[in-house]
Structure formats: C-alpha cells, structure tokens
Amino acid sequence: MDDAAFREQFKPVHVPAGFDQAGNLQDKVVFALAEIGAGTADAVSRKLEALEPDIPEKEIIAKVHLVLTGLYKKGLIAGNEHNSGLVYNLHKITQANEGSVR
C-alpha cells in the first residue's frame, strides 16, 4: 500500500453537518452515531431506520455492523465493552494517561 492509499484508507472520520439520503453509507452511519452520542450497532441501526425508514430493517442492521466494526478496527472511532456488546462513540481522548512506563 502506498502513502496515498494509506491516507485514504485511514483518513479521519468526518461527521456530516446533516443527514443526506443520497450520501454514502459510512456518512449516514457516522451521522446517526453522532446524533445519539454513543450506542451499540443496534442503537445506531434504530436511529438510521428513523432517519431513513424506506430501507428494510435487516439490510440496515447488517450494513451498520460492518461499517462500525470496520471503523473501530481501524481506530477511527472509539468503543467500550459493555454487557450488551461494544458501545461505539466518536469521543476523543481529552486527558493524558496517568500511568507510567517501566
């Protein structure tokens, strides 16, 4: 992978200013996640269903899981393990770690 391909693959996530039904799936998923603040893939799917009710529910759920998992694995969005699974969010680290390295 050359530098240009790497930069394209790992560019920061951009939160769209508004929901665009003609937009790509990643933008829609990121917008839905930003709207709810934090949530599981199922919660993001429900928000996306509310924003775009014409798409079949099963189709949305599968695609949202793929997008969120891909962004999380690349380190482009954050997530925390909970009993209900991974809770995704767009939070950034705002405080330095207080541990030490030996």
KEDO-943271 format. One record per residue (C-alpha): residue number from 0; residue in one letter; x, y, z. Coordinates in steps of 0.25 Angstrom, whole numbers, plus 5000, padded with zeros to 4 digits. Each point is the difference from the previous one (the first is absolute). Layout:
BEGIN
+-----+----+------+------+------+
!   i ! aa !    x !    y !    z !
+-----+----+------+------+------+
! NUM !  A !    X !    Y !    Z !
...
+-----+----+------+------+------+
end
This chain:
BEGIN
+-----+----+------+------+------+
!   i ! aa !    x !    y !    z !
+-----+----+------+------+------+
!   0 !  M ! 5000 ! 5000 ! 5000 !
!   1 !  D ! 5006 ! 5013 ! 4996 !
!   2 !  D ! 4999 ! 5013 ! 5008 !
!   3 !  A ! 4988 ! 5006 ! 4993 !
!   4 !  A ! 4992 ! 4987 ! 5001 !
!   5 !  F ! 5003 ! 4999 ! 5015 !
!   6 !  R ! 4996 ! 5015 ! 5002 !
!   7 !  E ! 4987 ! 4997 ! 4993 !
!   8 !  Q ! 4998 ! 4987 ! 5008 !
!   9 !  F ! 5002 ! 5006 ! 5014 !
!  10 !  K ! 4996 ! 5015 ! 4998 !
!  11 !  P ! 4992 ! 5005 ! 5012 !
!  12 !  V ! 4985 ! 4998 ! 5001 !
!  13 !  H ! 4992 ! 5012 ! 4996 !
!  14 !  V ! 4987 ! 5002 ! 5006 !
!  15 !  P ! 4990 ! 5006 ! 4989 !
!  16 !  A ! 4993 ! 5013 ! 5004 !
!  17 !  G ! 4987 ! 4994 ! 4997 !
!  18 !  F ! 4994 ! 4987 ! 4995 !
!  19 !  D ! 5000 ! 4998 ! 4985 !
!  20 !  Q ! 4992 ! 4988 ! 4995 !
!  21 !  A ! 5008 ! 5000 ! 4987 !
!  22 !  G ! 5013 ! 5000 ! 5008 !
!  23 !  N ! 5009 ! 4987 ! 5002 !
!  24 !  L ! 4997 ! 4990 ! 5011 !
!  25 !  Q ! 5012 ! 5004 ! 5008 !
!  26 !  D ! 4996 ! 5014 ! 5001 !
!  27 !  K ! 4986 ! 4996 ! 5004 !
!  28 !  V ! 5005 ! 4991 ! 5011 !
!  29 !  V ! 5009 ! 5010 ! 5006 !
!  30 !  F ! 4989 ! 5011 ! 4999 !
!  31 !  A ! 4991 ! 4990 ! 5008 !
!  32 !  L ! 5011 ! 4997 ! 5010 !
!  33 !  A ! 5002 ! 5015 ! 5002 !
!  34 !  E ! 4985 ! 5002 ! 5002 !
!  35 !  I ! 4999 ! 4990 ! 5011 !
!  36 !  G ! 5014 ! 5003 ! 5006 !
!  37 !  A ! 5004 ! 4986 ! 5003 !
!  38 !  G ! 4993 ! 4986 ! 4998 !
!  39 !  T ! 5001 ! 4986 ! 4995 !
!  40 !  A ! 4999 ! 4997 ! 4986 !
!  41 !  D ! 4985 ! 4996 ! 5002 !
!  42 !  A ! 4997 ! 5014 ! 5006 !
!  43 !  V ! 5007 ! 5007 ! 4988 !
!  44 !  S ! 4992 ! 4991 ! 4991 !
!  45 !  R ! 4987 ! 5004 ! 5007 !
!  46 !  K ! 5004 ! 5015 ! 4998 !
!  47 !  L ! 5003 ! 4998 ! 4986 !
!  48 !  E ! 4987 ! 4993 ! 4998 !
!  49 !  A ! 4993 ! 5012 ! 5006 !
!  50 !  L ! 5008 ! 5009 ! 4990 !
!  51 !  E ! 4998 ! 4991 ! 4988 !
!  52 !  P ! 4987 ! 4992 ! 5002 !
!  53 !  D ! 4999 ! 4995 ! 4986 !
!  54 !  I ! 5012 ! 4990 ! 5001 !
!  55 !  P ! 4997 ! 4986 ! 5005 !
!  56 !  E ! 5004 ! 4998 ! 5015 !
!  57 !  K ! 5008 ! 4988 ! 4998 !
!  58 !  E ! 5008 ! 5006 ! 4989 !
!  59 !  I ! 5003 ! 5012 ! 5009 !
!  60 !  I ! 5005 ! 4992 ! 5012 !
!  61 !  A ! 5010 ! 4992 ! 4992 !
!  62 !  K ! 5006 ! 5012 ! 4993 !
!  63 !  V ! 5001 ! 5008 ! 5013 !
!  64 !  H ! 5007 ! 4989 ! 5007 !
!  65 !  L ! 5010 ! 4999 ! 4988 !
!  66 !  V ! 5003 ! 5015 ! 5000 !
!  67 !  L ! 5001 ! 5001 ! 5015 !
!  68 !  T ! 5009 ! 4988 ! 5001 !
!  69 !  G ! 5009 ! 5005 ! 4989 !
!  70 !  L ! 5001 ! 5014 ! 5005 !
!  71 !  Y ! 5003 ! 4994 ! 5014 !
!  72 !  K ! 5011 ! 4991 ! 4996 !
!  73 !  K ! 5007 ! 5011 ! 4992 !
!  74 !  G ! 5000 ! 5008 ! 5013 !
!  75 !  L ! 4991 ! 5011 ! 4993 !
!  76 !  I ! 4989 ! 4999 ! 5011 !
!  77 !  A ! 5000 ! 4996 ! 5014 !
!  78 !  G ! 4993 ! 4989 ! 5007 !
!  79 !  N ! 4998 ! 4995 ! 5014 !
!  80 !  E ! 4996 ! 4985 ! 5004 !
!  81 !  H ! 4987 ! 4999 ! 5008 !
!  82 !  N ! 4991 ! 4988 ! 5003 !
!  83 !  S ! 4992 ! 5004 ! 4987 !
!  84 !  G ! 5012 ! 5000 ! 4992 !
!  85 !  L ! 5009 ! 5010 ! 4994 !
!  86 !  V ! 4995 ! 5015 ! 5002 !
!  87 !  Y ! 5006 ! 5009 ! 4989 !
!  88 !  N ! 5002 ! 5015 ! 5002 !
!  89 !  L ! 5007 ! 5011 ! 4993 !
!  90 !  H ! 5007 ! 5005 ! 5013 !
!  91 !  K ! 5015 ! 5004 ! 5000 !
!  92 !  I ! 5010 ! 4998 ! 5011 !
!  93 !  T ! 4999 ! 5013 ! 5008 !
!  94 !  Q ! 5009 ! 4997 ! 5012 !
!  95 !  A ! 5014 ! 4994 ! 5000 !
!  96 !  N ! 5002 ! 4986 ! 5006 !
!  97 !  E ! 5005 ! 5001 ! 5014 !
!  98 !  G ! 5008 ! 4987 ! 4999 !
!  99 !  S ! 5015 ! 4998 ! 4999 !
! 100 !  V ! 5008 ! 4991 ! 4990 !
! 101 !  R ! 5011 ! 4992 ! 5006 !
+-----+----+------+------+------+
end
